[in-house]
Amino acid sequence: MKTLNIIGLIILIIGGLNWLLVGLFEYDVVSEIFDGSDTVGAKIVYIIVGLSALYALSFFTKISAED
């Protein structure tokens, strides 16, 4: 389970950095890699990042259980 947590956080951080680049410089790394944000590859990456964010919501219960 710890490995899944680490992978989820890494994906979420990479996705967050991509959004930082979009916000600051209007440069979407995922879109550049897959030649557009409407391609299947880009959509898969966006879905994986979104699922990682949903999985990260479970961290709140772990944090509150530690208190």
N, C-alpha and C positions, 0 to 999 in steps of 0.2 A: 504494500500500500504506500510505503514511503517513496518508492520509485515512481509510482503514478503521480504522487503529489509533486515531486520534483519536475517531472516531465510536463505536467500541467502548468506549473509556474513558469517554466522556461518558455513554453509556447505563449503564455499570456504576456510575459515580458517582451518577447519579440513582437507580438501583435501590438502591444502598447507603444513600443518604439516606432513601429511603422506608422501608427496614428500620430505620433509626435512629428514625424517627418511630413506627413500629410498636412498637419495643422500649421507647421512653421514654413515649409518650403513648397507645399503642394506637390510633393514627390511621393508617389506610392510605390514602394519597393516590390510588393506582390504584383501589382499591375505591370511593372516593368519586366519582371521575370517571366510572366505568362503572356506578355503582349496584349494587355487589356484586362480590365476588371470584370468583363463579361464572359471570359473564357471559363471552361470547365475547371481547369487547374486552379485558377484564382479563386473561384467559388468554393472549391474544396478547401483551400487554405483558409478562407474567411470562415467557413463552417467549423473547421477544426479549432480556430482561435475562439470562436463563439462558444463552442462546447467546453473549451478549457475555462472560459470565464464562468460558465454555468457550474462546472465542477468546482471552481474556486469558491463558489458560494458556500460549499460544504465546510470550508475552513473556518467559517464563523462559529459553527457549532463546536469545532475542536478548540478554538480559542476561548470560547466562553466556558467550556468544560474544564479548562486548565485553571481558571480563576477560583 
